[in-house]
Amino acid sequence: MEGVFHKGRQGSKRDYLICVLHQAYLTRAPGQVVQGGHLEGVLGVFQKLLASRAHFHEAFYILNALFEFLPLPALQPFVPTIWNLLLTR
């Protein structure tokens, strides 16, 4: 399993596992993420990964899960900010 991660980069394994964990939450319990007020936290992880040169591709996995599993009305207030983050990257 170690061969999957980039060697020599600090936090690679941790950031990957955080991404996978958030994808699992969004896939299995999207309603609880929205109702529990955890959407802002997930978007914060997305922003952190997007800003990272080594892990920006993992941000797209979270973004894909957001738009695939969450109801659009829950995401609608955040869409302009998401676009802004994507286009200024």
Biopython code that builds the backbone (N, CA, C, O; Angstrom):
import numpy as np
from Bio.PDB.StructureBuilder import StructureBuilder

atoms = [
    (1, "MET", "N", (0.815, -1.192, 0.000)),
    (1, "MET", "CA", (0.000, 0.000, 0.000)),
    (1, "MET", "C", (0.859, 1.256, 0.000)),
    (1, "MET", "O", (0.419, 2.289, -0.504)),
    (2, "GLU", "N", (2.057, 1.202, 0.542)),
    (2, "GLU", "CA", (2.911, 2.386, 0.574)),
    (2, "GLU", "C", (3.262, 2.878, -0.824)),
    (2, "GLU", "O", (3.509, 4.070, -1.007)),
    (3, "GLY", "N", (3.290, 1.996, -1.808)),
    (3, "GLY", "CA", (3.660, 2.398, -3.155)),
    (3, "GLY", "C", (2.670, 3.338, -3.805)),
    (3, "GLY", "O", (3.006, 4.006, -4.783)),
    (4, "VAL", "N", (1.450, 3.407, -3.282)),
    (4, "VAL", "CA", (0.418, 4.258, -3.861)),
    (4, "VAL", "C", (0.695, 5.732, -3.600)),
    (4, "VAL", "O", (0.335, 6.584, -4.411)),
    (5, "PHE", "N", (1.324, 6.033, -2.490)),
    (5, "PHE", "CA", (1.526, 7.410, -2.082)),
    (5, "PHE", "C", (2.877, 7.925, -2.545)),
    (5, "PHE", "O", (3.831, 7.164, -2.708)),
    (6, "HIS", "N", (2.939, 9.241, -2.755)),
    (6, "HIS", "CA", (4.185, 9.874, -3.151)),
    (6, "HIS", "C", (5.176, 9.816, -2.005)),
    (6, "HIS", "O", (4.883, 10.251, -0.892)),
    (7, "LYS", "N", (6.325, 9.289, -2.281)),
    (7, "LYS", "CA", (7.342, 9.211, -1.231)),
    (7, "LYS", "C", (8.044, 10.551, -1.114)),
    (7, "LYS", "O", (8.251, 11.246, -2.108)),
    (8, "GLY", "N", (8.403, 10.902, 0.098)),
    (8, "GLY", "CA", (9.146, 12.126, 0.330)),
    (8, "GLY", "C", (8.291, 13.353, 0.579)),
    (8, "GLY", "O", (8.824, 14.407, 0.925)),
    (9, "ARG", "N", (6.994, 13.248, 0.416)),
    (9, "ARG", "CA", (6.108, 14.383, 0.669)),
    (9, "ARG", "C", (5.411, 14.171, 1.995)),
    (9, "ARG", "O", (4.774, 13.140, 2.214)),
    (10, "GLN", "N", (5.532, 15.136, 2.869)),
    (10, "GLN", "CA", (4.907, 15.048, 4.181)),
    (10, "GLN", "C", (3.396, 15.186, 4.045)),
    (10, "GLN", "O", (2.905, 16.047, 3.314)),
    (11, "GLY", "N", (2.673, 14.342, 4.745)),
    (11, "GLY", "CA", (1.227, 14.457, 4.778)),
    (11, "GLY", "C", (0.509, 13.834, 3.608)),
    (11, "GLY", "O", (-0.717, 13.917, 3.547)),
    (12, "SER", "N", (1.207, 13.215, 2.674)),
    (12, "SER", "CA", (0.553, 12.645, 1.502)),
    (12, "SER", "C", (-0.462, 11.591, 1.889)),
    (12, "SER", "O", (-1.599, 11.614, 1.419)),
    (13, "LYS", "N", (-0.060, 10.676, 2.738)),
    (13, "LYS", "CA", (-0.949, 9.603, 3.152)),
    (13, "LYS", "C", (-2.117, 10.163, 3.952)),
    (13, "LYS", "O", (-3.258, 9.747, 3.757)),
    (14, "ARG", "N", (-1.842, 11.097, 4.845)),
    (14, "ARG", "CA", (-2.893, 11.691, 5.672)),
    (14, "ARG", "C", (-3.915, 12.432, 4.809)),
    (14, "ARG", "O", (-5.120, 12.258, 4.996)),
    (15, "ASP", "N", (-3.455, 13.244, 3.877)),
    (15, "ASP", "CA", (-4.369, 14.007, 3.035)),
    (15, "ASP", "C", (-5.212, 13.091, 2.152)),
    (15, "ASP", "O", (-6.394, 13.349, 1.922)),
    (16, "TYR", "N", (-4.592, 12.022, 1.661)),
    (16, "TYR", "CA", (-5.328, 11.057, 0.854)),
    (16, "TYR", "C", (-6.423, 10.395, 1.681)),
    (16, "TYR", "O", (-7.555, 10.254, 1.218)),
    (17, "LEU", "N", (-6.091, 9.990, 2.897)),
    (17, "LEU", "CA", (-7.071, 9.326, 3.753)),
    (17, "LEU", "C", (-8.188, 10.279, 4.173)),
    (17, "LEU", "O", (-9.339, 9.860, 4.291)),
    (18, "ILE", "N", (-7.871, 11.537, 4.396)),
    (18, "ILE", "CA", (-8.906, 12.531, 4.702)),
    (18, "ILE", "C", (-9.856, 12.669, 3.517)),
    (18, "ILE", "O", (-11.070, 12.765, 3.696)),
    (19, "CYS", "N", (-9.315, 12.679, 2.337)),
    (19, "CYS", "CA", (-10.133, 12.774, 1.122)),
    (19, "CYS", "C", (-11.060, 11.565, 1.006)),
    (19, "CYS", "O", (-12.250, 11.723, 0.732)),
    (20, "VAL", "N", (-10.531, 10.376, 1.209)),
    (20, "VAL", "CA", (-11.333, 9.158, 1.111)),
    (20, "VAL", "C", (-12.418, 9.136, 2.185)),
    (20, "VAL", "O", (-13.545, 8.718, 1.921)),
    (21, "LEU", "N", (-12.087, 9.578, 3.378)),
    (21, "LEU", "CA", (-13.062, 9.616, 4.462)),
    (21, "LEU", "C", (-14.213, 10.572, 4.143)),
    (21, "LEU", "O", (-15.378, 10.243, 4.368)),
    (22, "HIS", "N", (-13.889, 11.736, 3.629)),
    (22, "HIS", "CA", (-14.940, 12.693, 3.271)),
    (22, "HIS", "C", (-15.794, 12.164, 2.123)),
    (22, "HIS", "O", (-17.009, 12.362, 2.114)),
    (23, "GLN", "N", (-15.181, 11.504, 1.169)),
    (23, "GLN", "CA", (-15.958, 10.909, 0.086)),
    (23, "GLN", "C", (-16.936, 9.872, 0.639)),
    (23, "GLN", "O", (-18.086, 9.806, 0.205)),
    (24, "ALA", "N", (-16.482, 9.070, 1.585)),
    (24, "ALA", "CA", (-17.342, 8.047, 2.168)),
    (24, "ALA", "C", (-18.519, 8.679, 2.906)),
    (24, "ALA", "O", (-19.650, 8.210, 2.776)),
    (25, "TYR", "N", (-18.269, 9.737, 3.676)),
    (25, "TYR", "CA", (-19.359, 10.426, 4.366)),
    (25, "TYR", "C", (-20.372, 10.980, 3.370)),
    (25, "TYR", "O", (-21.579, 10.846, 3.569)),
    (26, "LEU", "N", (-19.892, 11.588, 2.323)),
    (26, "LEU", "CA", (-20.784, 12.182, 1.337)),
    (26, "LEU", "C", (-21.568, 11.118, 0.575)),
    (26, "LEU", "O", (-22.716, 11.345, 0.192)),
    (27, "THR", "N", (-20.963, 9.983, 0.358)),
    (27, "THR", "CA", (-21.622, 8.907, -0.362)),
    (27, "THR", "C", (-22.676, 8.219, 0.495)),
    (27, "THR", "O", (-23.780, 7.943, 0.027)),
    (28, "ARG", "N", (-22.336, 7.947, 1.738)),
    (28, "ARG", "CA", (-23.200, 7.133, 2.599)),
    (28, "ARG", "C", (-24.251, 7.944, 3.379)),
    (28, "ARG", "O", (-25.346, 7.449, 3.644)),
    (29, "ALA", "N", (-23.920, 9.165, 3.735)),
    (29, "ALA", "CA", (-24.832, 9.941, 4.583)),
    (29, "ALA", "C", (-24.881, 11.404, 4.171)),
    (29, "ALA", "O", (-24.552, 12.279, 4.972)),
    (30, "PRO", "N", (-25.284, 11.686, 2.940)),
    (30, "PRO", "CA", (-25.295, 13.093, 2.509)),
    (30, "PRO", "C", (-26.283, 13.949, 3.289)),
    (30, "PRO", "O", (-26.008, 15.120, 3.553)),
    (31, "GLY", "N", (-27.420, 13.388, 3.659)),
    (31, "GLY", "CA", (-28.405, 14.153, 4.423)),
    (31, "GLY", "C", (-27.892, 14.547, 5.792)),
    (31, "GLY", "O", (-28.172, 15.646, 6.270)),
    (32, "GLN", "N", (-27.142, 13.659, 6.426)),
    (32, "GLN", "CA", (-26.595, 13.966, 7.740)),
    (32, "GLN", "C", (-25.501, 15.022, 7.666)),
    (32, "GLN", "O", (-25.328, 15.812, 8.594)),
    (33, "VAL", "N", (-24.764, 15.034, 6.561)),
    (33, "VAL", "CA", (-23.735, 16.063, 6.393)),
    (33, "VAL", "C", (-24.387, 17.436, 6.317)),
    (33, "VAL", "O", (-23.913, 18.393, 6.929)),
    (34, "VAL", "N", (-25.474, 17.526, 5.565)),
    (34, "VAL", "CA", (-26.169, 18.809, 5.408)),
    (34, "VAL", "C", (-26.897, 19.190, 6.695)),
    (34, "VAL", "O", (-26.749, 20.312, 7.180)),
    (35, "GLN", "N", (-27.679, 18.268, 7.250)),
    (35, "GLN", "CA", (-28.474, 18.567, 8.442)),
    (35, "GLN", "C", (-27.617, 18.822, 9.668)),
    (35, "GLN", "O", (-28.002, 19.596, 10.545)),
    (36, "GLY", "N", (-26.459, 18.178, 9.739)),
    (36, "GLY", "CA", (-25.582, 18.361, 10.881)),
    (36, "GLY", "C", (-24.723, 19.603, 10.807)),
    (36, "GLY", "O", (-23.978, 19.901, 11.740)),
    (37, "GLY", "N", (-24.817, 20.335, 9.698)),
    (37, "GLY", "CA", (-24.033, 21.558, 9.544)),
    (37, "GLY", "C", (-22.565, 21.303, 9.246)),
    (37, "GLY", "O", (-21.713, 22.137, 9.554)),
    (38, "HIS", "N", (-22.266, 20.156, 8.649)),
    (38, "HIS", "CA", (-20.882, 19.792, 8.371)),
    (38, "HIS", "C", (-20.435, 20.165, 6.957)),
    (38, "HIS", "O", (-19.288, 19.923, 6.581)),
    (39, "LEU", "N", (-21.332, 20.747, 6.185)),
    (39, "LEU", "CA", (-21.000, 21.085, 4.803)),
    (39, "LEU", "C", (-19.870, 22.111, 4.725)),
    (39, "LEU", "O", (-18.993, 22.004, 3.868)),
    (40, "GLU", "N", (-19.886, 23.091, 5.605)),
    (40, "GLU", "CA", (-18.823, 24.097, 5.599)),
    (40, "GLU", "C", (-17.466, 23.460, 5.895)),
    (40, "GLU", "O", (-16.455, 23.857, 5.316)),
    (41, "GLY", "N", (-17.441, 22.482, 6.786)),
    (41, "GLY", "CA", (-16.197, 21.779, 7.095)),
    (41, "GLY", "C", (-15.675, 20.993, 5.909)),
    (41, "GLY", "O", (-14.473, 20.984, 5.645)),
    (42, "VAL", "N", (-16.572, 20.335, 5.194)),
    (42, "VAL", "CA", (-16.181, 19.578, 3.995)),
    (42, "VAL", "C", (-15.651, 20.537, 2.940)),
    (42, "VAL", "O", (-14.655, 20.251, 2.276)),
    (43, "LEU", "N", (-16.314, 21.669, 2.789)),
    (43, "LEU", "CA", (-15.839, 22.664, 1.820)),
    (43, "LEU", "C", (-14.494, 23.253, 2.241)),
    (43, "LEU", "O", (-13.690, 23.625, 1.386)),
    (44, "GLY", "N", (-14.245, 23.342, 3.529)),
    (44, "GLY", "CA", (-12.939, 23.791, 4.010)),
    (44, "GLY", "C", (-11.836, 22.806, 3.659)),
    (44, "GLY", "O", (-10.731, 23.212, 3.298)),
    (45, "VAL", "N", (-12.128, 21.519, 3.761)),
    (45, "VAL", "CA", (-11.156, 20.493, 3.353)),
    (45, "VAL", "C", (-10.921, 20.579, 1.851)),
    (45, "VAL", "O", (-9.786, 20.469, 1.388)),
    (46, "PHE", "N", (-11.998, 20.775, 1.091)),
    (46, "PHE", "CA", (-11.868, 20.969, -0.359)),
    (46, "PHE", "C", (-10.945, 22.144, -0.661)),
    (46, "PHE", "O", (-10.058, 22.038, -1.508)),
    (47, "GLN", "N", (-11.152, 23.260, 0.026)),
    (47, "GLN", "CA", (-10.333, 24.450, -0.204)),
    (47, "GLN", "C", (-8.872, 24.187, 0.152)),
    (47, "GLN", "O", (-7.974, 24.611, -0.575)),
    (48, "LYS", "N", (-8.627, 23.500, 1.255)),
    (48, "LYS", "CA", (-7.260, 23.188, 1.687)),
    (48, "LYS", "C", (-6.553, 22.306, 0.661)),
    (48, "LYS", "O", (-5.401, 22.553, 0.306)),
    (49, "LEU", "N", (-7.250, 21.278, 0.191)),
    (49, "LEU", "CA", (-6.645, 20.384, -0.796)),
    (49, "LEU", "C", (-6.422, 21.098, -2.126)),
    (49, "LEU", "O", (-5.414, 20.870, -2.794)),
    (50, "LEU", "N", (-7.349, 21.950, -2.505)),
    (50, "LEU", "CA", (-7.209, 22.687, -3.759)),
    (50, "LEU", "C", (-6.009, 23.629, -3.716)),
    (50, "LEU", "O", (-5.349, 23.835, -4.735)),
    (51, "ALA", "N", (-5.723, 24.199, -2.558)),
    (51, "ALA", "CA", (-4.594, 25.118, -2.421)),
    (51, "ALA", "C", (-3.248, 24.396, -2.390)),
    (51, "ALA", "O", (-2.203, 25.012, -2.598)),
    (52, "SER", "N", (-3.277, 23.107, -2.132)),
    (52, "SER", "CA", (-2.045, 22.334, -2.045)),
    (52, "SER", "C", (-1.591, 21.905, -3.434)),
    (52, "SER", "O", (-2.349, 21.285, -4.180)),
    (53, "ARG", "N", (-0.386, 22.227, -3.766)),
    (53, "ARG", "CA", (0.141, 21.864, -5.077)),
    (53, "ARG", "C", (0.235, 20.342, -5.242)),
    (53, "ARG", "O", (0.046, 19.814, -6.338)),
    (54, "ALA", "N", (0.523, 19.660, -4.159)),
    (54, "ALA", "CA", (0.699, 18.213, -4.215)),
    (54, "ALA", "C", (-0.623, 17.449, -4.178)),
    (54, "ALA", "O", (-0.676, 16.288, -4.584)),
    (55, "HIS", "N", (-1.697, 18.090, -3.693)),
    (55, "HIS", "CA", (-2.939, 17.357, -3.471)),
    (55, "HIS", "C", (-4.163, 18.002, -4.108)),
    (55, "HIS", "O", (-5.287, 17.638, -3.764)),
    (56, "PHE", "N", (-3.981, 18.936, -5.015)),
    (56, "PHE", "CA", (-5.145, 19.616, -5.572)),
    (56, "PHE", "C", (-6.056, 18.653, -6.326)),
    (56, "PHE", "O", (-7.264, 18.877, -6.400)),
    (57, "HIS", "N", (-5.489, 17.578, -6.890)),
    (57, "HIS", "CA", (-6.320, 16.613, -7.617)),
    (57, "HIS", "C", (-7.298, 15.900, -6.688)),
    (57, "HIS", "O", (-8.378, 15.501, -7.123)),
    (58, "GLU", "N", (-6.939, 15.733, -5.424)),
    (58, "GLU", "CA", (-7.841, 15.097, -4.476)),
    (58, "GLU", "C", (-9.029, 15.993, -4.134)),
    (58, "GLU", "O", (-10.083, 15.503, -3.728)),
    (59, "ALA", "N", (-8.861, 17.295, -4.297)),
    (59, "ALA", "CA", (-9.977, 18.220, -4.084)),
    (59, "ALA", "C", (-11.098, 17.932, -5.079)),
    (59, "ALA", "O", (-12.274, 18.099, -4.754)),
    (60, "PHE", "N", (-10.744, 17.504, -6.276)),
    (60, "PHE", "CA", (-11.753, 17.219, -7.286)),
    (60, "PHE", "C", (-12.555, 15.963, -6.954)),
    (60, "PHE", "O", (-13.711, 15.849, -7.360)),
    (61, "TYR", "N", (-11.963, 15.023, -6.225)),
    (61, "TYR", "CA", (-12.720, 13.855, -5.777)),
    (61, "TYR", "C", (-13.812, 14.285, -4.801)),
    (61, "TYR", "O", (-14.941, 13.799, -4.871)),
    (62, "ILE", "N", (-13.472, 15.192, -3.897)),
    (62, "ILE", "CA", (-14.464, 15.695, -2.944)),
    (62, "ILE", "C", (-15.518, 16.524, -3.681)),
    (62, "ILE", "O", (-16.711, 16.394, -3.406)),
    (63, "LEU", "N", (-15.089, 17.363, -4.601)),
    (63, "LEU", "CA", (-16.027, 18.183, -5.364)),
    (63, "LEU", "C", (-17.002, 17.301, -6.145)),
    (63, "LEU", "O", (-18.200, 17.582, -6.193)),
    (64, "ASN", "N", (-16.492, 16.253, -6.743)),
    (64, "ASN", "CA", (-17.350, 15.329, -7.476)),
    (64, "ASN", "C", (-18.380, 14.695, -6.553)),
    (64, "ASN", "O", (-19.555, 14.609, -6.910)),
    (65, "ALA", "N", (-17.961, 14.253, -5.380)),
    (65, "ALA", "CA", (-18.889, 13.641, -4.431)),
    (65, "ALA", "C", (-19.916, 14.660, -3.941)),
    (65, "ALA", "O", (-21.078, 14.309, -3.738)),
    (66, "LEU", "N", (-19.512, 15.898, -3.751)),
    (66, "LEU", "CA", (-20.444, 16.940, -3.322)),
    (66, "LEU", "C", (-21.585, 17.089, -4.315)),
    (66, "LEU", "O", (-22.755, 17.080, -3.934)),
    (67, "PHE", "N", (-21.242, 17.225, -5.581)),
    (67, "PHE", "CA", (-22.264, 17.465, -6.594)),
    (67, "PHE", "C", (-23.015, 16.196, -6.982)),
    (67, "PHE", "O", (-24.128, 16.267, -7.502)),
    (68, "GLU", "N", (-22.423, 15.057, -6.736)),
    (68, "GLU", "CA", (-23.096, 13.808, -7.078)),
    (68, "GLU", "C", (-24.115, 13.384, -6.019)),
    (68, "GLU", "O", (-25.173, 12.854, -6.361)),
    (69, "PHE", "N", (-23.810, 13.609, -4.745)),
    (69, "PHE", "CA", (-24.640, 13.041, -3.693)),
    (69, "PHE", "C", (-25.440, 14.047, -2.874)),
    (69, "PHE", "O", (-26.448, 13.675, -2.274)),
    (70, "LEU", "N", (-25.023, 15.298, -2.831)),
    (70, "LEU", "CA", (-25.764, 16.281, -2.031)),
    (70, "LEU", "C", (-26.856, 16.922, -2.873)),
    (70, "LEU", "O", (-26.708, 17.068, -4.086)),
    (71, "PRO", "N", (-27.949, 17.302, -2.231)),
    (71, "PRO", "CA", (-28.996, 18.007, -2.979)),
    (71, "PRO", "C", (-28.502, 19.394, -3.414)),
    (71, "PRO", "O", (-27.827, 20.093, -2.658)),
    (72, "LEU", "N", (-28.847, 19.764, -4.620)),
    (72, "LEU", "CA", (-28.376, 21.036, -5.177)),
    (72, "LEU", "C", (-28.786, 22.246, -4.335)),
    (72, "LEU", "O", (-27.987, 23.172, -4.201)),
    (73, "PRO", "N", (-29.997, 22.284, -3.761)),
    (73, "PRO", "CA", (-30.340, 23.454, -2.926)),
    (73, "PRO", "C", (-29.383, 23.656, -1.744)),
    (73, "PRO", "O", (-29.168, 24.787, -1.308)),
    (74, "ALA", "N", (-28.816, 22.574, -1.232)),
    (74, "ALA", "CA", (-27.867, 22.714, -0.123)),
    (74, "ALA", "C", (-26.548, 23.309, -0.592)),
    (74, "ALA", "O", (-25.877, 24.013, 0.163)),
    (75, "LEU", "N", (-26.173, 23.026, -1.842)),
    (75, "LEU", "CA", (-24.904, 23.520, -2.382)),
    (75, "LEU", "C", (-25.015, 24.896, -3.028)),
    (75, "LEU", "O", (-24.023, 25.612, -3.156)),
    (76, "GLN", "N", (-26.212, 25.254, -3.428)),
    (76, "GLN", "CA", (-26.409, 26.477, -4.209)),
    (76, "GLN", "C", (-25.767, 27.732, -3.609)),
    (76, "GLN", "O", (-25.184, 28.513, -4.360)),
    (77, "PRO", "N", (-25.845, 27.963, -2.298)),
    (77, "PRO", "CA", (-25.209, 29.178, -1.765)),
    (77, "PRO", "C", (-23.683, 29.174, -1.888)),
    (77, "PRO", "O", (-23.056, 30.232, -1.834)),
    (78, "PHE", "N", (-23.095, 28.010, -2.052)),
    (78, "PHE", "CA", (-21.635, 27.894, -2.087)),
    (78, "PHE", "C", (-21.067, 27.811, -3.504)),
    (78, "PHE", "O", (-19.852, 27.894, -3.686)),
    (79, "VAL", "N", (-21.920, 27.650, -4.497)),
    (79, "VAL", "CA", (-21.442, 27.466, -5.872)),
    (79, "VAL", "C", (-20.594, 28.645, -6.369)),
    (79, "VAL", "O", (-19.547, 28.399, -6.968)),
    (80, "PRO", "N", (-20.985, 29.910, -6.157)),
    (80, "PRO", "CA", (-20.118, 31.006, -6.627)),
    (80, "PRO", "C", (-18.722, 30.977, -5.997)),
    (80, "PRO", "O", (-17.729, 31.256, -6.668)),
    (81, "THR", "N", (-18.652, 30.643, -4.718)),
    (81, "THR", "CA", (-17.349, 30.564, -4.052)),
    (81, "THR", "C", (-16.535, 29.397, -4.592)),
    (81, "THR", "O", (-15.323, 29.517, -4.772)),
    (82, "ILE", "N", (-17.189, 28.272, -4.851)),
    (82, "ILE", "CA", (-16.479, 27.118, -5.418)),
    (82, "ILE", "C", (-15.905, 27.474, -6.779)),
    (82, "ILE", "O", (-14.749, 27.166, -7.068)),
    (83, "TRP", "N", (-16.704, 28.121, -7.616)),
    (83, "TRP", "CA", (-16.205, 28.535, -8.939)),
    (83, "TRP", "C", (-15.034, 29.514, -8.800)),
    (83, "TRP", "O", (-14.044, 29.418, -9.525)),
    (84, "ASN", "N", (-15.160, 30.440, -7.873)),
    (84, "ASN", "CA", (-14.094, 31.413, -7.662)),
    (84, "ASN", "C", (-12.797, 30.707, -7.260)),
    (84, "ASN", "O", (-11.727, 31.034, -7.774)),
    (85, "LEU", "N", (-12.889, 29.748, -6.348)),
    (85, "LEU", "CA", (-11.705, 28.999, -5.932)),
    (85, "LEU", "C", (-11.096, 28.225, -7.096)),
    (85, "LEU", "O", (-9.877, 28.188, -7.261)),
    (86, "LEU", "N", (-11.953, 27.613, -7.894)),
    (86, "LEU", "CA", (-11.458, 26.827, -9.031)),
    (86, "LEU", "C", (-10.780, 27.702, -10.081)),
    (86, "LEU", "O", (-9.740, 27.342, -10.631)),
    (87, "LEU", "N", (-11.381, 28.845, -10.347)),
    (87, "LEU", "CA", (-10.840, 29.699, -11.411)),
    (87, "LEU", "C", (-9.633, 30.523, -10.991)),
    (87, "LEU", "O", (-8.885, 31.002, -11.844)),
    (88, "THR", "N", (-9.433, 30.695, -9.696)),
    (88, "THR", "CA", (-8.249, 31.435, -9.248)),
    (88, "THR", "C", (-7.092, 30.495, -8.895)),
    (88, "THR", "O", (-6.011, 30.952, -8.522)),
    (89, "ARG", "N", (-7.310, 29.234, -9.009)),
    (89, "ARG", "CA", (-6.249, 28.255, -8.726)),
    (89, "ARG", "C", (-5.206, 28.342, -9.783)),
    (89, "ARG", "O", (-4.221, 27.605, -9.740)),
]
sb = StructureBuilder()
sb.init_structure("model")
sb.init_model(0)
sb.init_chain("A")
sb.init_seg("    ")
for serial, (resi, resn, name, xyz) in enumerate(atoms, 1):
    if name == "N":
        sb.init_residue(resn, " ", resi, " ")
    sb.init_atom(name, np.array(xyz, "f"), 0.0, 1.0, " ", f" {name:<3s}", serial, name[0])
structure = sb.get_structure()
